[in-house]
Amino acid sequence: MNKLNSLIFVLFSLALGQNNLELGIKNYNERAKNSNGVRADSKPIDSAIGYFERAIKIKEHELEAGVFLLKCYYFKGKHVADSDKDRKSIYNLGKALAEKLIIIYPESAAIRYWYLVNLGSWAEVYGTLAAAREGVADIMREQSKKIIDIDPYYENGGGYFMLGAVHLKSPKIPFFLSWPDNKKAVDYLTKAFNTGQRTPSQTVYLARALKKTGNKKEAKQLLLDLIDNPLNENRIVEDRDQKYIAENLIKEWG
């Protein structure tokens, strides 16, 4: 292959990769199409995954396609998968991809953040013992701090949110896991809540943390405000899910 042919091949590959990336983003943005409650139709997200899996093979698109793939894996596991077996398979893909990309792009707050989103979901579906064996809580605390160092504003204070969430959800185990602290959870989740645009997930987690530390009235008011707010058209399924959680928590707390 002469130099001209090589150049043509490179330009063609880049153009094809860009096209796959754009089509992937288009399908990802349509992920709520034909959704029912918190359940989404598999077609848009599966199509997005297919495009991003092709785009990621082009080095110039690897980072952006990788971030979108992690978003897709999380959404599919959360809102499309019908069984824990399927969720495990999907979150394993996200976990493995993120662990690979972190090595290649250590300064990417986005890769680290969506790694934690998939890892946290992986831990939920695999259970407490598997999460403990993998050291999930320590990984999430360490990676959250790195996200804050790289970009404290990413995903509306996503590093603070993840750090607060892991303090809130991790069990305190003497001599093994001594650092989880509900008051620190409130502090970090409040920082996230006050950074950028407040999200339903931030609101629900902060309300849970406040309830755990004895601030039930404030916690309930946060949830009531969330329920009254309109859905964000860019994340209809995700926001609908958080509203359902908020409604159930209010009933549970009385």
C-alpha positions in Angstrom: 0.0 0.0 0.0 1.6 3.3 -1.1 1.5 6.5 0.9 -1.6 7.9 -0.9 -3.6 4.7 -0.3 -2.5 4.7 3.3 -3.7 8.3 3.7 -7.0 7.5 2.0 -7.5 4.5 4.3 -6.7 6.6 7.4 -9.1 9.4 6.4 -11.8 6.8 5.5 -11.4 5.1 8.9 -11.6 8.5 10.7 -14.7 9.5 8.8 -16.3 6.1 9.5 -15.5 6.3 13.2 -16.9 9.8 13.4 -20.1 8.7 11.6 -20.5 5.8 14.1 -19.9 8.1 17.0 -22.5 10.6 15.8 -25.1 7.8 15.1 -24.3 6.3 18.5 -25.0 9.7 20.3 -28.2 10.1 18.3 -29.5 6.7 19.4 -28.3 7.2 23.0 -30.2 10.5 23.1 -33.3 8.6 22.0 -32.9 5.9 24.7 -36.3 6.8 26.4 -38.2 6.2 23.1 -41.1 3.8 23.7 -40.3 3.6 27.4 -42.9 2.5 29.9 -42.3 3.9 33.4 -38.7 3.0 34.3 -38.5 0.3 31.7 -36.9 1.2 28.3 -37.2 -0.4 24.9 -33.9 -2.2 24.1 -33.7 -1.1 20.5 -32.3 2.5 20.9 -29.7 1.6 23.5 -28.6 -1.6 21.8 -28.2 0.4 18.5 -26.2 3.0 20.4 -24.0 0.3 21.9 -23.3 -1.2 18.4 -22.2 2.2 17.0 -20.0 3.0 19.9 -18.4 -0.4 19.9 -17.4 0.3 16.3 -16.3 3.9 17.0 -14.1 2.9 19.9 -11.9 0.9 17.6 -10.6 4.1 16.1 -8.0 5.6 18.4 -9.1 9.2 17.8 -12.6 8.3 19.0 -11.6 5.9 21.8 -12.1 8.2 24.8 -15.5 9.7 23.7 -16.9 6.4 22.5 -15.7 4.7 25.7 -17.5 7.2 27.9 -20.7 6.8 26.0 -20.4 3.0 26.1 -20.1 3.2 29.9 -23.2 5.3 30.0 -25.0 2.8 27.7 -24.0 -0.2 29.8 -25.3 1.4 32.9 -28.6 2.4 31.3 -29.1 -1.0 29.8 -28.4 -2.8 33.0 -30.6 -0.5 35.0 -33.6 0.1 32.7 -33.6 -2.7 30.0 -32.2 -5.9 31.5 -34.8 -8.3 32.8 -32.7 -10.5 35.1 -29.8 -10.4 37.5 -27.9 -12.7 35.1 -28.3 -10.1 32.3 -27.4 -7.3 34.6 -24.2 -9.1 35.7 -23.2 -9.6 32.1 -23.7 -5.9 31.3 -22.1 -4.4 34.3 -19.1 -6.8 33.9 -18.6 -5.3 30.4 -18.7 -1.7 31.9 -16.4 -2.6 34.7 -13.8 -4.3 32.5 -13.9 -1.5 29.9 -13.5 1.3 32.4 -10.6 -0.5 34.2 -8.9 -0.7 30.8 -9.6 2.9 29.8 -8.5 4.4 33.2 -5.0 3.1 32.5 -5.0 4.7 29.0 -6.7 8.0 30.1 -5.8 8.5 33.8 -6.8 12.2 33.7 -10.3 11.6 32.4 -12.9 12.5 35.1 -15.6 11.1 32.9 -14.1 7.6 32.6 -13.5 7.4 36.4 -17.1 8.7 37.1 -18.8 6.3 34.8 -16.6 3.5 36.1 -18.0 4.1 39.5 -21.6 4.2 38.2 -21.1 0.8 36.7 -19.0 -0.6 39.6 -21.7 0.5 42.1 -24.4 -1.2 40.0 -22.1 -4.2 39.7 -21.8 -4.4 43.5 -25.6 -4.1 44.0 -26.4 -7.0 41.7 -23.5 -9.2 42.9 -24.1 -8.5 46.6 -22.3 -7.5 49.7 -19.8 -10.4 49.9 -18.7 -10.1 46.3 -18.3 -6.3 46.7 -16.3 -6.8 49.9 -14.0 -9.3 48.2 -13.4 -6.8 45.3 -12.8 -4.0 47.8 -15.5 -1.9 46.0 -16.0 0.6 48.8 -12.3 1.5 49.0 -12.1 1.7 45.2 -15.0 4.0 45.1 -13.7 6.3 47.8 -10.2 6.5 46.1 -11.7 7.1 42.6 -14.1 9.7 43.9 -11.3 11.7 45.4 -9.4 11.5 42.1 -12.5 12.8 40.2 -12.6 15.7 42.6 -8.9 16.4 42.0 -9.3 16.2 38.2 -12.6 18.1 37.8 -14.8 18.8 40.9 -17.5 20.1 38.6 -17.8 17.1 36.3 -21.4 15.8 36.3 -22.6 18.5 38.7 -20.1 17.6 41.4 -20.1 13.9 40.5 -17.0 13.2 42.6 -18.6 14.6 45.7 -21.7 12.7 44.9 -19.9 9.4 44.6 -17.9 10.0 47.7 -21.0 10.9 49.7 -22.9 7.8 48.3 -20.1 5.4 49.3 -20.0 6.8 52.8 -23.8 6.4 53.0 -24.1 2.9 51.5 -21.0 1.2 52.8 -21.5 -0.8 56.1 -19.1 0.1 58.9 -17.1 -3.1 59.7 -14.7 -2.9 62.7 -11.0 -3.7 61.7 -12.0 -4.0 58.1 -14.0 -1.0 56.9 -13.9 1.7 59.6 -14.2 4.9 57.6 -17.8 5.1 56.4 -19.5 8.0 58.2 -23.1 9.2 57.7 -22.2 12.8 58.7 -19.5 12.8 56.0 -22.1 11.5 53.6 -24.3 14.5 54.3 -21.3 16.9 53.9 -20.2 15.4 50.5 -23.8 15.0 49.2 -24.5 18.6 50.1 -21.4 19.7 48.2 -22.7 17.8 45.2 -26.2 19.2 45.6 -24.7 22.7 45.6 -22.4 22.2 42.6 -23.8 22.8 39.1 -27.3 21.6 38.3 -29.1 19.7 41.1 -30.1 16.2 39.9 -32.9 13.9 41.2 -30.2 11.3 42.2 -28.4 13.8 44.3 -31.7 14.8 45.9 -32.7 11.3 46.8 -29.2 10.4 48.2 -29.0 13.6 50.2 -32.5 13.0 51.6 -31.5 9.5 52.7 -28.4 10.8 54.3 -30.3 13.5 56.2 -32.9 11.0 57.4 -30.1 8.7 58.6 -28.6 11.6 60.7 -31.9 12.5 62.2 -33.1 15.3 59.8 -36.3 13.6 58.7 -38.3 16.8 58.1 -35.7 18.4 55.8 -35.2 15.0 54.0 -39.0 14.7 53.3 -39.2 18.3 52.0 -36.4 17.6 49.5 -38.3 14.6 48.2 -41.6 16.5 48.0 -39.9 19.2 46.0 -38.4 16.6 43.7 -41.8 15.0 43.1 -43.3 18.4 42.2 -40.5 19.2 39.7 -41.1 18.3 36.0 -39.1 15.6 34.4 -35.9 16.5 32.4 -36.6 15.6 28.8 -32.9 14.6 28.4 -33.2 11.9 31.1 -36.9 11.0 31.3 -36.5 7.4 32.4 -33.8 8.1 34.9 -35.7 11.0 36.5 -38.9 9.0 36.6 -37.1 6.2 38.4 -35.8 8.7 41.1 -39.3 10.1 41.5 -40.7 6.6 42.1 -38.0 6.1 44.7 -38.8 9.4 46.4 -42.5 8.6 46.5 -41.8 5.2 48.1 -39.4 6.7 50.7 -42.0 9.2 51.8 -44.5 6.3 52.3 -41.9 4.3 54.1 -40.9 7.1 56.5 -44.5 8.1 57.3 
